[in-house]
Amino acid sequence: MTRIQNSIRKDGTYYFRRIIRLGNDKPFRIRISLRTTDHCRARIMAPTLVVKSEALRMSMMQTMNRDGLTADQRAEIFRRQMLRERDRLEAAHAQLQLADLGDQLPEEALETHLDLSEAVSGDLARNGETGPLLVIRIPPEDPETGEEPPIEILTWEDYIGALAGEDANALAPLHLSDLQIPLSPLNLQMAKRIIHQASVQAIREYRELVANPGAIYLPALMAPPAPYVAPAPAPILSAPRPPAADALINATDGSPSPWRTMTPSEAAAAFIEANPRTGGLDGNARKKGPSWTEKTREQFKLPALLLEQIMEGRPLASVTDIDLGKLNAHFNRLHGPSFRKSPKHRTMTIQEIADQTDALVQAKKIPEEEIGLGIGTTNRHWGFLRQLTDWFARHQAIASLDYSAFIIADDRDPRTLRDTYSIEEGRQLFGLAPWSGSSSISRRFAPGQTIVHDACYFVPLIAWYAGLRREEICGLELADIEQEDDIWHFNIRDNTVRKLKTKTSNRLVPFADELVRLGLPDYVRAMRDAGETLLFPELSAESGKGTLGDAFYKLHWGKIASRLPFIERGQAMHSFRHTLTDELKANMVDQEVRADLVGHKISSETGGRYSKATRLAHLRDAVAKVPVVTEHLEAAPISLLPPAKRRPRRARLRRDIFRN
């Protein structure tokens, strides 16, 4: 097949491309899809486009003397646009730091947006607007339905969000008008190209400034410090501010104090950084002893962010009981099951979410009885806020705050808060395809003859027969599986991928006979022979973010729950623990043995301080009393996931920019 001049072939489709030079300007490339896979048709279209493009180039060259921007005019437009782009990137970066990005760090979100913005601006600078720019996004699996949503194809304008560049079509006429340049088609196109070039250069400079912040502040470092004047906060009209707070916020004595203007979110970050027990910003501040998990640090920062939104940017030093009352009123307007569960919610303020919820209630899309955050959630928010403001008051005087009106004593019986699974429901669960036989590895919930041994197969079995917490199971390392006196058991302890919930969570839990019969020891041996270190490596992520338990919930539990009609709100993996303790209690197993088995604290002095943990043999006797619900399953030869599927998961969000 002969090569066609000025064309290339990619994925079967032919594209026309040609380098064009206008006068002394730098050349630029034209690249257009011929929208054909036929060689003969491409041989006709490509030469035709060469003739047309050359005629257009000659026409433009003939008018260059009376049209087009001079070098000085182009330089001035570039300079003005660079100033706008620098300020925009600084402000957008700060907005990312204020936003709740879920598991994603602002640094990662910034890098993603800069990459995409640079790619788009560079493409527009080289090729102009030849068609809509598209972004392909593969959303994560829906944990409620267990179904994989369809691929989303968005325009670039739908995606760019907070770091969106300014519209070159609107800016080009403004720059030309300011410089008193005629608004000819060529002048407008050249100005738009310069705007995109300035955007690319500004992004590249901003990357360097992020890596070396001192570069931009060198003149400021050389100058003498100016007297500090704290900005006046927005007035509170509903109640007078305490005199002490007024004096601090309006002080003009020139003494610089970062505490005066610190927002609640900034104060929360300072608290985490200053307290080793929180683990610090990176979670590694305390090498020995317990420290907060990443989940706890995020839970601590959330109420500070919500308070900041209620205060509309005012510093934490100006907080009053009125602000707390407004925050509590918004808590009572939210839909607990959906609040901040979606990516869209995490970009909205609490006021916007509350207004949206009101509209959904009026439209009868959300039951009114579900409105209002739960007692446990609000108490946790208020507890963290009180902890933050008490610490903050040691550095900066603030109004005396009364949290007693907002923290509610939870007098509900904890035994009734979560339903257990019945024995019949357990049999229904383990009658699903992953245990009785699947169609294939990729179709685990379609009936068939394939049995695959992985997290989907073993995690629910371990939860039923051992009563371990979800994260305790999913975060097991192979080194945590031991054998002593022919008793296979889990050694529940801190390891490299997760920490335990409490001190009493550290314990030994023997295998039930059904776990041995269904091949868990053989699976452990096979995984060790395969060179693995985690019991379920497919749940880990390349990024190291998120917990393995959350990964199991998203990958498998949603699909399991959607196929079990008896599962109600409040029933999830944790209900297995309640089932186990209820059954052991019904079988007259001692309270101390039950506590040692599930990792609960023993409240009595005799049973707790002066008694050693129950011996492994006695724990095995207790586990033997857990009801067997898998007697219908046959033990299958161990079949591991292929090595490619046991690798850490890549991010499910993929963004590829291309032209249609």
KEPA-478147 format. One record per residue (C-alpha): x, y, z. Coordinates in steps of 0.001 Angstrom, whole numbers, padded with zeros to 6 digits, always signed. Example, Ala and Ser with C-alpha at 12.3 -4.5 7.8 and 13.67 -1.06 7.14 Angstrom:
2
+012300-004500+007800;+013670-001060+007140;
//
This chain:
660
+000000+000000+000000;+001592+003298-001121;+002003+006147+001337;-000236+009178+000862;+001546+012526+001060;+000473+014891+003862;-001491+012189+005634;-001057+009683+008446;-003054+006642+009474;-003975+006040+013134;-006222+003245+014422;-007337+002670+010834;-008496+006281+010252;-006666+008665+007903;-005702+012191+009014;-004540+015140+006912;-001666+017167+008321;+000458+019987+007025;+002860+022558+008459;+001920+026143+007547;+004151+029214+007807;+002796+032780+007579;+005530+035335+007039;+008181+035402+009754;+005915+033831+012382;+006637+030388+013706;+005101+027588+011655;+002028+025798+012932;+000540+022401+012103;-002880+021671+010675;-004246+018223+011571;-007736+017160+010461;-009427+013775+010475;-010484+012636+007005;-013097+010437+008695;-012415+007519+006416;-010605+004200+006621;-010591+003709+002842;-007161+004131+001223;-008477+005157-002188;-010773+007790-000744;-007932+009203+001377;-005718+009459-001753;-008326+011759-003296;-009071+013893-000216;-005503+014589+000956;-004212+016262-002271;-007421+018275-002471;-006831+019631+001025;-003225+020465+000121;-004473+022638-002761;-007160+024300-000604;-004800+024989+002312;-002152+026434+000014;-004708+028747-001600;-005813+029909+001848;-002186+030419+002945;-001424+032551-000116;-004563+034604+000464;-003553+035244+004069;-000001+036143+003044;-001303+038736+000578;-003207+040499+003382;-000447+040287+005997;+000798+043786+005145;-002550+045376+005953;-003800+042907+008550;-002334+040929+011444;-000626+041848+014717;+002851+043283+014971;+005509+041771+017214;+005033+044555+019786;+001257+044087+019815;+001594+040334+020254;+004074+040822+023093;+001744+043259+024889;-001252+040910+024639;+000938+038078+025926;+002147+040189+028870;-001373+041259+029866;-002729+037737+029617;+000147+036322+031663;-000743+038673+034536;-004363+037475+034442;-003362+033809+034271;-000953+034056+037222;-003599+035592+039471;-006206+033071+038330;-003995+030064+039094;-003126+031390+042557;-006788+031906+043446;-007874+028548+041975;-005141+026689+043909;-006386+028243+047159;-009964+027200+046326;-008825+023589+045901;-007278+023689+049370;-010623+024832+050813;-012710+022279+048927;-013480+018786+050193;-011916+016478+047624;-012661+013219+049415;-009650+010906+049295;-007832+013085+046791;-005218+015560+048011;-005320+019170+046713;-001823+018581+045293;-003104+015700+043162;-006190+017617+042059;-004003+020601+041132;-001627+018418+039125;-004518+016782+037257;-006097+020133+036357;-002776+021654+035335;-002007+018656+033107;-005393+018829+031409;-005379+022644+031110;-001897+022672+029602;-002817+019943+027130;-005975+021741+026019;-004406+025222+025823;-001425+023846+023922;-003708+022064+021487;-005799+025198+020921;-002650+027306+020457;-001333+024906+017816;-004524+023995+016002;-007184+026524+016914;-010779+025503+017522;-011279+022742+014978;-013906+020932+017020;-015117+020284+020553;-012570+018912+022976;-013823+015823+024754;-012896+014166+028025;-013557+010465+028622;-014279+009622+032281;-014849+006138+033699;-016834+006650+036941;-016285+004329+039905;-018707+001520+040545;-021894+002488+042389;-021626+000882+045883;-025406+000887+046367;-026396-000921+043182;-023143-002727+042544;-023443-001874+038865;-020719-000268+036782;-022086+003012+035366;-021585+003777+031677;-018550+005668+030458;-019170+009423+030481;-018045+011575+027555;-017983+015240+028521;-016958+018383+026744;-013912+020117+028137;-016119+022981+029366;-018138+020505+031475;-015043+019189+033209;-012569+021992+033855;-014334+023384+036944;-012402+025559+039381;-009200+025824+037317;-010993+026711+034095;-009129+029126+031859;-010872+032256+030721;-012742+032100+027427;-010353+033153+024678;-013295+034091+022417;-014355+036704+024966;-010866+037880+025968;-009457+038406+022479;-011799+041328+021607;-011082+042913+025009;-007316+042855+024496;-007626+044212+020965;-010003+046968+022048;-007716+048022+024898;-004824+048336+022436;-007067+050021+019808;-006446+047275+017251;-009098+046565+014565;-011232+043492+015257;-010481+041699+011993;-010851+037890+011769;-007087+037442+011513;-006379+039753+014452;-008937+037927+016578;-007510+034521+015694;-003960+035641+016436;-005043+037151+019752;-006779+033909+020734;-003665+031952+019908;-001573+034285+022074;-004053+033838+024942;-003653+030066+024768;+000134+030401+024549;+000099+032615+027658;-001985+030003+029474;+000554+027268+028670;+003446+029448+029821;+001635+030512+033007;+000930+026877+033920;+004565+025926+033382;+005734+028843+035519;+003223+027981+038222;+004558+024429+038456;+007994+025882+039174;+006588+028271+041772;+004783+025416+043548;+008082+023543+043711;+010060+026665+044744;+007673+029136+046476;+010446+031506+047517;+011165+032487+043925;+008127+034739+043670;+008609+036341+047085;+012242+037388+046741;+011408+041139+046502;+009160+040809+049566;+011924+039076+051514;+014313+041924+050766;+011881+044659+051825;+011343+045701+055469;+008187+044255+057046;+005143+046486+056789;+002889+047067+059827;+000255+044369+060072;-003395+045437+059855;-005882+042627+060350;-008861+042682+057963;-012250+043425+059465;-014599+040416+059355;-018119+040491+058025;-020471+041810+060731;-022853+039468+062529;-026260+041093+062426;-028199+038525+064424;-026266+039034+067667;-023519+041350+068974;-019992+039985+068943;-018291+039723+072337;-016068+042752+073062;-012994+040548+073482;-013368+039170+069967;-013883+042670+068513;-010754+043921+070143;-008701+041068+068779;-010008+041160+065241;-009867+044941+064840;-006523+045343+066557;-004065+047579+064696;-001063+047386+067005;+001071+046033+064188;+001962+042747+065886;+001618+040006+063247;-000387+037045+064497;-001466+034278+062127;-004112+033166+064624;-006260+036282+064107;-007018+035577+060466;-006856+031766+060535;-009949+030102+059088;-011489+027035+060768;-009985+024756+058106;-006553+026296+058578;-006905+025898+062337;-007854+022225+061895;-004769+021649+059751;-002612+023427+062353;-004117+021257+065107;-003338+018062+063206;+000203+019186+062455;+000895+020263+066050;-000438+017147+067803;+001582+013914+067459;-001378+011797+068539;-003164+012785+065314;-000300+011380+063274;+000487+014798+061798;-000273+015866+058263;+001274+012735+056776;+000139+010302+059488;+003719+009512+060563;+004266+012008+063385;+004124+009280+066022;+006363+006291+065413;+005229+004352+068483;+001885+004190+070195;-001602+004703+068760;-002408+007643+066517;-005324+008770+064399;-006069+007033+061138;-006459+008951+057894;-010223+008479+058216;-010227+010115+061674;-008154+013048+060415;-010643+013597+057592;-013546+013346+060052;-011846+015991+062198;-011392+018386+059269;-014964+018061+057949;-016873+019961+060709;-014218+022705+060550;-014882+023062+056817;-018660+023145+057369;-018278+025800+060084;-016083+027820+057732;-018819+027734+055095;-021385+028882+057655;-019083+031735+058732;-018635+032727+055070;-014870+033100+055276;-014633+034882+058624;-011692+033841+060830;-012197+031292+063574;-011295+033953+066148;-014686+035576+065476;-016817+032454+066052;-019810+032759+068392;-022676+030604+069601;-024758+032154+066824;-022509+030490+064233;-022825+027161+066022;-026598+027561+066029;-026637+028207+062286;-024503+025127+061696;-026837+023012+063835;-029838+024321+061891;-028207+023178+058658;-027468+019741+060164;-031215+019401+060678;-031875+020141+056977;-029549+017503+055515;-030287+014017+054233;-027987+011812+056282;-027745+008799+053927;-026632+010928+050958;-024822+013887+052555;-021419+014317+050876;-021527+010789+049483;-021289+011923+045840;-018430+013820+044134;-020881+016608+043291;-021749+017114+046972;-018073+017511+047824;-017876+020569+045565;-020951+022200+047151;-021263+024170+050374;-023452+022962+053209;-025906+025772+052399;-026203+024617+048783;-026674+020982+049816;-029352+021954+052363;-031234+024016+049756;-031043+021133+047297;-032325+018732+049954;-035275+021043+050724;-036231+020980+047052;-036007+017175+046903;-038231+016857+049973;-040811+019193+048449;-040704+017143+045251;-041275+014020+047425;-038061+012436+046150;-036705+012116+049710;-038903+011091+052680;-039170+013887+055225;-038525+011473+058089;-035011+010838+056745;-034001+014499+057022;-031446+015421+059680;-028034+013961+060456;-027964+011128+062959;-027194+011649+066621;-023882+009807+066406;-022740+011876+063418;-023654+015265+064870;-022161+014395+068258;-018910+013465+066517;-018919+016775+064618;-019557+018801+067774;-016961+016836+069738;-014293+017545+067143;-015260+021228+066944;-015085+021591+070729;-011679+019920+070704;-010530+022340+067992;-011836+025537+069595;-010558+024587+073065;-007082+024119+071608;-007358+027251+069476;-008350+029337+072542;-004943+028596+074073;-003323+030518+071223;-005953+033167+070429;-008719+034468+072703;-012209+033711+071363;-015734+033933+072700;-016809+031357+075279;-018735+028675+073376;-021471+026480+074830;-021666+023106+073082;-024016+021563+075633;-027069+022731+073682;-025953+020804+070570;-024466+017557+071919;-027313+015127+072574;-027100+012227+075021;-027591+009084+072946;-029859+006970+075130;-030703+004484+072390;-030081+000821+073159;-026963-000027+071098;-028172-003605+070813;-031074-002456+068639;-029154-000123+066335;-028003-002813+063910;-029964-005840+062764;-028392-009279+062702;-028642-011919+059989;-030712-014997+060593;-029416-018490+059841;-031742-018742+056840;-030469-015401+055529;-026913-016704+055906;-027787-019704+053754;-029305-017405+051120;-026158-015311+051117;-023816-018243+050564;-026138-019661+047958;-025123-016889+045554;-022936-017635+042542;-019515-016684+044026;-019871-019644+046429;-022099-022055+044509;-020418-021535+041116;-019914-018587+038750;-020040-018296+035006;-016443-016996+034827;-013908-014860+036669;-015311-011719+035073;-018953-012726+035703;-018862-013785+039331;-022573-013331+040007;-023827-015261+036980;-024470-018947+037802;-021976-021452+036429;-019321-023972+037416;-016358-021689+038250;-015173-021197+041834;-012582-018462+042364;-010841-018041+045703;-010285-014365+046483;-011698-011560+048647;-015186-011934+047188;-015216-015610+048229;-013489-015544+051615;-014270-012157+053232;-017978-012885+053942;-017091-016404+055095;-014524-015062+057577;-017002-012413+058728;-019653-015058+059431;-017432-017665+061123;-014889-015410+062893;-016760-012140+063531;-013821-009956+062481;-014373-006343+061506;-014393-005584+057780;-011051-003773+057851;-009524-006459+060073;-010353-009066+057415;-009523-007115+054270;-006262-005784+055710;-004866-009176+056718;-001328-010011+055679;-000282-013599+055084;+002055-013236+058066;-001066-012664+060209;-002233-016247+059489;-000554-018657+061899;-000762-022253+063048;-000157-023294+066658;-000706-026823+067978;-002464-027646+064692;-004887-024759+065251;-005076-022362+062330;-005869-018836+063544;-005837-015141+062701;-003360-012961+064601;-005246-009679+064614;-002661-006918+065059;-001372-003725+063479;+000419-004326+060200;+001766-002345+057275;-001623-001646+055671;-003939-000887+058604;-004108-000216+062315;-006543-001701+064776;-009514+000173+066136;-008714-000288+069854;-006088-001905+072088;-008400-004817+072850;-008731-005493+069127;-005317-007165+069285;-006227-010851+069653;-006071-014391+068292;-009133-015828+066527;-009127-019521+065507;-010459-020789+062195;-013873-022416+062320;-013982-025925+060894;-015946-024674+057861;-013165-022225+056965;-010696-025102+057012;-013030-027365+055014;-013650-024703+052367;-009924-024262+051806;-008742-021146+053631;-005463-022794+054821;-004837-024104+051291;-005517-020615+049909;-002982-019148+052357;-000343-021670+051259;-001047-021005+047573;-000752-017242+048050;+002538-017654+049893;+003845-019872+047095;+002787-017159+044614;+005013-014646+046433;+002175-012501+047794;+002278-010678+051141;-001382-009634+051489;-004182-012130+051950;-006274-010160+049408;-003826-008091+047313;-006499-007236+044736;-008063-004847+047273;-004964-002652+047545;-004496+000469+045408;-001430+001743+043591;-001997+005187+045071;-001979+003792+048622;-005157+005756+049328;-008362+004454+050768;-008782+001367+052918;-008931-002216+051737;-012278-002576+053497;-013744+000295+051478;-012398-001325+048326;-014191-004590+049172;-017417-002667+049799;-017219-000940+046425;-016033-003938+044420;-018114-006751+045920;-020472-005956+048782;-022727-003696+046733;-023258-006520+044245;-023884-009015+047043;-026340-006767+048894;-028280-005918+045718;-029043-009632+045286;-030293-010183+048833;-033773-008685+049289;-033695-009137+053076;-030836-006651+053612;-032224-003464+055135;-030758-000111+056037;-028278-000588+058872;-027358-004106+057780;-023897-004467+056307;-020639-006279+057018;-020691-005202+060674;-023941-007093+061203;-021977-010344+060948;-020296-009489+064276;-023672-008940+065915;-024894-012232+064491;-021891-014102+065906;-022116-012583+069396;-025876-013180+069547;-025465-016838+068575;-022633-017388+071068;-024696-015778+073803;-027637-018040+072931;-025254-021029+073196;-024232-019975+076727;-020656-018929+075817;-019181-016827+078654;-019194-013064+078196;-015415-012884+078711;-014811-015484+076004;-017116-013600+073609;-015283-010359+074364;-011880-011948+073734;-013142-013421+070475;-014520-010182+068973;-012013-007799+070587;-014284-005977+073038;-013146-004465+076312;-014160-006351+079468;-015580-003814+081888;-015246-005785+085124;-012015-005571+087133;-011831-009339+087606;-012502-010263+084024;-010408-007491+082543;-007336-006418+084509;-006724-009652+086436;-007525-012223+083742;-005397-013290+080790;-006844-013678+077330;-008767-016872+076685;-006599-019741+075492;-006710-020569+071807;-008212-024025+072397;-011094-022553+074382;-011689-019945+071678;-011838-022755+069122;-014533-024430+071191;-016498-021175+071157;-016114-020713+067393;-017406-024235+066896;-020791-023059+068232;-021274-020550+065405;-024167-021855+063247;-023024-023575+060044;-024741-022106+056978;-022449-023455+054243;-022967-027206+054581;-024431-027200+051056;-021144-025947+049538;-018584-028367+048173;-014889-027716+048792;-013356-026851+045430;-009674-027020+044433;-007949-023704+045106;-008219-021407+042096;-006421-018082+042514;-007043-014936+040564;-004621-014503+037639;-001477-012517+038605;-002666-009522+036583;-005846-009325+038698;-003923-009644+041970;-001951-006481+041318;-002817-003259+043198;-005749-001497+041615;-005087+001472+039372;-007219+004587+039709;-010596+003970+038099;-010670+007558+036855;-008965+007876+033485;-008901+011076+031485;-007864+010991+027838;-008208+014180+025826;-008705+013835+022104;-010443+015476+019192;-013471+013938+017559;
//
